Amino acid sequence: MPGDDAIDREFNAMTNRLIKREQLRRAAADLNSTSPPAIENVLANISAEVTEEAAERLALAKAKTAPHPSKPGS
């Protein structure tokens, strides 16, 4: 359809703007990550992510070892 080209161009332009904005945001974050408070913040974020992943793994392991509800005496 003739209108599809215009929609595709608009979508591509918006996508490119969003990608460029994200690149700029990441570049700015890299520049600001050398101060002591920034390093502390980065380490806190990493710690929070690792803790969350560990909690998820423990919950999955616990769910796998829990007795099935159809076996009340097990």
C-alpha positions in Angstrom: 0.0 0.0 0.0 1.2 3.5 -0.7 0.8 4.7 2.9 2.9 1.9 4.3 6.2 3.6 3.1 5.3 6.8 5.0 4.5 4.8 8.1 7.7 2.8 7.8 9.8 6.0 7.4 8.1 7.5 10.4 8.7 4.4 12.4 12.3 4.2 11.4 12.9 7.9 12.2 11.4 7.5 15.7 13.4 4.3 16.3 16.6 6.0 15.2 15.8 9.0 17.6 15.2 6.6 20.5 18.4 4.6 19.8 20.4 7.8 19.6 18.9 9.1 22.9 19.8 5.8 24.6 23.3 6.0 23.2 23.7 9.5 24.6 22.2 8.4 28.0 24.7 5.5 28.3 27.6 7.7 27.2 26.7 10.2 29.9 26.3 7.5 32.5 29.8 6.2 31.6 31.3 9.7 32.1 29.6 10.1 35.5 30.6 6.7 36.8 34.1 7.7 38.0 33.2 9.7 41.1 33.0 7.8 44.5 29.2 8.3 44.8 28.7 7.1 41.3 30.8 4.0 41.9 29.0 3.3 45.1 25.7 3.6 43.2 26.8 1.3 40.5 27.9 -1.3 43.0 24.6 -1.0 44.9 22.7 -1.6 41.7 24.8 -4.6 40.9 24.3 -5.9 44.4 20.5 -5.4 44.2 20.4 -7.3 40.8 22.5 -10.2 42.1 20.4 -10.4 45.3 17.2 -10.5 43.2 18.5 -13.2 40.9 19.6 -15.3 43.9 16.2 -14.9 45.5 14.5 -16.0 42.3 16.8 -19.1 42.1 16.1 -20.0 45.7 12.4 -19.6 45.2 12.5 -21.9 42.1 14.6 -24.5 43.9 12.2 -24.4 46.8 9.2 -24.8 44.5 10.8 -27.8 42.8 11.5 -29.6 46.1 8.1 -28.8 47.7 5.7 -31.8 47.9 2.9 -31.9 45.4 -0.4 -30.7 46.8 -2.0 -34.0 45.8 0.4 -35.8 48.3 -0.5 -34.3 51.7 1.5 -36.8 53.8 4.7 -36.6 51.8 
